[in-house]
């Protein structure tokens, strides 16, 4: 594993290239180009606002558009990272089959690419905070920590999905439905307390719900985030990253055979 980590460090230029090319490829053929990094989350918020408030008449939460924009932008980062990471190795299969490269670099690069996109989502959040005159308190100092925990979680899951997808190609299709279940089981467009008591575990033990709620606590409500839940997510994710790095180092030859 030590040798494998050294090889990953030696290939940091490849990681930079993958992130850069991934950012360029996202809106390469669109007229508005990188402006979509701002328009996409904003339009997503407008669609769900119309659905929840206008059609369902359920947006009775105070500053509901702000509540909605935080949840949707965080969810967009989570879902897009998982979906893109799962296919990261397959996407570069032609290169991987010809040249030896540490395969774990590919899910890492896609995670970092989506993290960069997530930064643009904060511009939309800042605009909504200004419109609704909500000023985050001193709890804002926990925001970088929360982003690190979220990135660690996404990287851990992404490394697992990228490896498994090589051998189970149907996972990409199944993942669409799994992420959809997590979307509706998490307080993205509704408040966690609205679930019946017997389904409260869907929020309590749901890492997506813990992360989304923590962003709202920091940015919207001025509360300290759920450090217990976040600590569990971080420790479990960090352990998974260490294990998957070791597993990649021992089993990458299987990826070449499967490709």
N, C-alpha and C positions, 0 to 999 in steps of 0.2 A: 504493500500500500504506500510505503514511503517513496518508492520509485515512481509509483503512479502519480502521487501528488507533485513530485518534482517535474514530471512530464507535463502535467497540467499547467504548472507555473511557466514552463518553457514555451507553452503554447498560448500565452496570454495575448499575443498579437492576433491569433486566430479568434479568440473570444471577442476582442475589440472589433474585428472585421465582421463577425457574425451579428453582433449587436447593431453595428452601423448599417450593414446591408439589410437587416431585418427592418430597421426604421425606414430606410429608403423604399423598400418593397411594398410597404403597407398601402400607400396611396400613390404609387408610381404612375398609374394610368388615369388618375382622376384629375378633373379640371381644377378643383380647389386645393389639391395637394395636402400639405400639412395642416391646412385650416380645418380639415376633418377631425383632427385631434381635439378641437374645441367644439365643433358642430355636432359630432357624433354623440357625446354624452349629453349635450344640451337638448338635442332632438329626442333622445331616449327619455329624458325627464319629461318633456312636453307630452309625449305619447302616453306615459303612465299617469301623468297628472290628469289628462283628459279621461282616461279609463277609470281611475279611482274616484276623482272628484266629480266630473261631469256626468259620467254614465252611472257609476255605482253609488255616488253621493256618500262616500265614506271618508273623505279627507277632513275629519273634524279635529285632527291633531293641531295644536298651536304651531304656526309657521310650517304648515305641512309641506309646501314646496321645498323648503330648506331641508326638512326631514327626509323628503323623497330624494333630493339631489345627492345628499351624502350617501344614502343607502345604495342608490343606483350606480354612482361612480365607483364606490368601493367594490360593489358586486361586479361591475364591468371589468375591473382589473383582475379580480379573482377568476372569473369564468374564462376570460380571454387568455389568461396565463395558463390555466389548466388545459384548455383546448389546444393551444399552440404548442405547449410543452409535450403533450402526449404524442404529437406527430413530428417532433423535432428531429429525431434520428432518422425516421423514414424519409423526411423531406430532403435530407442530404445523403441518402443511401448511395447514390452514384459516386460521391466523393469518398465516403467511408469505406466502400468496398475496394477502392484502389490505393488509398494512402492510410497509413496507421495514424489515427488521431484518438485522443481520449474521448470516448463517446459521451461521457458525462458533461462535457463542455457544451453540448447542444441544448439540453434542457436548461442549463444555466444561462446560456445566451438568450433564450426566448423569455426567461423570467426577467432578466435585466431589461430586455426590450420593452416588455409590458410595464415594467416599473417606470421607465421613462415616459411612456404614454400616460401613466397614472399621475405623473407630476402636472400634466396639462389639465387634468381633471380638477386639481386644486384651484386653478384659475376660475373655473366655473363656480366652485364652492365659495371662493372668496367674494365673487360677485353677489351671490345669493346672501351671504352673511352681511354684506354692505347694504343690500336692498332691504333686508328685514331688520337691520340695525342690531344684529347680534354680535357682540364682541366677546371672543373667547377669553377666558381668564388665564391665571397662571398655570392652569392644567395643560396649556399648550406646550409646555416643556416636555410632556410625555409623548407628543406626536412623533418625533423621530424614532423613539423606542418602539412605538406601535407599528410604524412602517417597517422597521427591522424585523419585528416578530412576524408580521404578515408576509414579508419576503421570504423569511426562513421557512414558514409553513408552506408557501407556494413552491419553493424550491424543492422541499422534501417530497411533496406529492408529485411534482413535475418529474423528478428523477425516477420515481417509481413508475409512473404512467408511461414515460418515454421508453423504459426498458421493456415493460410488459407488452406494449403495443407492437413491438417488433415481432413478437411471437403470437399475439392474439390481435389480429388486424381489426376484428370487429369491435374492439374496445373503443375506437374513435366514435363509432355510431352509438354505442351504449352510453358513452360519456355525455352525449347531448341530453339524454333523458335523466341521467344522474344529476347533472348540474341543474336541470329544470326542477327536480325534486328539491334540491337544496335552496333554490331560489324561493319557492313557495313555502318551504319549511323554515325560512329565516325571516327576520323582521326587516325586509327590504322595502316593501310597500305597505307594511302594516306594523303596528306596535306589538312587541313581544307579549305584553300582558293580556292581549285579546284572545289568546288561545285558551280553551277549556283547561282546567287544572290537570286533567289526566294526560294532556299532551304538552304540558309545560317542559318536559324533558327535551322536546325538540329544539328548544331555545337554550336551555341550561347546558346541555352536552353537545351543542352544535358549534364547532369552531368558527364557522362563518358568522353565526349569530353573535358570538362573543366579540369578534373583530369589528363587525359593523356597529354594534352597540357601543363599543369603546370609542370609535370615531365620533359618534354622536355625543357621547358623554364629554369628550374633550372639546369639540368644536361648537356644540350647540347648547348643551346644558350646564357646562362648567362644573362637571363632576369628575371625580377620580375614576379612571377605568377599572374594570374587573381584573386586578392584578393576579388573582389566583388562577382564573381561567386562562389569562394570557401567559402566565408562567408555565402552566401545564402544556399549552400549545407549543411554546418555544422549546421547552426541554424535550418533548416528544419529537418535534420536528428536527431539532439539532441532532438527536440520537439517530433519527432516520437518515439524515444526510450523511453522517459518519458511516453508518452501516451500508448505505447504498454506494458510497464512494469505494468502500472495501469490496462490495459485491461486484461493482463494475470492474475493478482492477483484476478480479479473479475470473470473471465470466464474459469478458468482452469478445472472446473468440466465438462464443455462441451467437453473438449478434452478427458477426461476419458470415457465419454459416447460414443463418436464417435469411439474411439479405440476398 
